Amino acid sequence: MKKQFWLFGSKVSVLQGSEDTEGRFDLVEGIFPVGSRSPFHVHTKYSETLYVLDGEALIITPGGKSIVKAGDHLFIPQNTPHAVHNNSENQELKALAVASPSGFGTLIRAVGLDVIEGQVQPSGEHDFQLVQKILHDLGDEILPPPQV
């Protein structure tokens, strides 16, 4: 059974990590509740491809906004600031993310909060000093929201 973590309001699972792929990529499943969004952030050491399984994602970059529906994907190049929003008013967004090379899985496992079965929100809070350290080590950064 896959282990789920809370990461910034979404449930995430590392389906394949660096130890499975010789560091080539991480395969991550994310479930974004209605109204949830990731913080605006950038990955300086890896790219990300988001494939939507169910629901609709709104991806915000400095270049604008993209809607990604179930069955569609979007490539987010390394060094591209972005945020992922659940754009559906009444259903979860379920998506797969491929981070290449590996890195994202390390963040999830280091700072994610364990999901307890039946839980609809995390029971604790992230250790933001640890989050900042891991982000720095991975070359990731949380940014202020863009003006789009």
C-alpha angles and dihedrals in degrees: 000000000000118000114236126209134188110237117177093330098317132097112239135180128191102225093178124009138183091282090059098043103037088250094300097119148339122230110207131181116210130191114194115194119224109289096016128130139174119245116262103267147153134224112211097181104041143031125230132216117195118203115187115220099176135002127011131291128206110206115197121199131161086262094059142271130315127193113214116190131193109296094023131099140199128207114219110195122221112274093027112128110223148155130206119218130185098240095189121100096207112022141056120258111234117189144157120229124199113199114192123225101020120270110107093074090057091056093048095050094043100048107014118113117233114257113230114211112267093015115141096188136016118279094215142026132258118261095242094194088057091043091054092047094050092044090052092047091051095045092246124135136188109226137194112268115273125248101242 
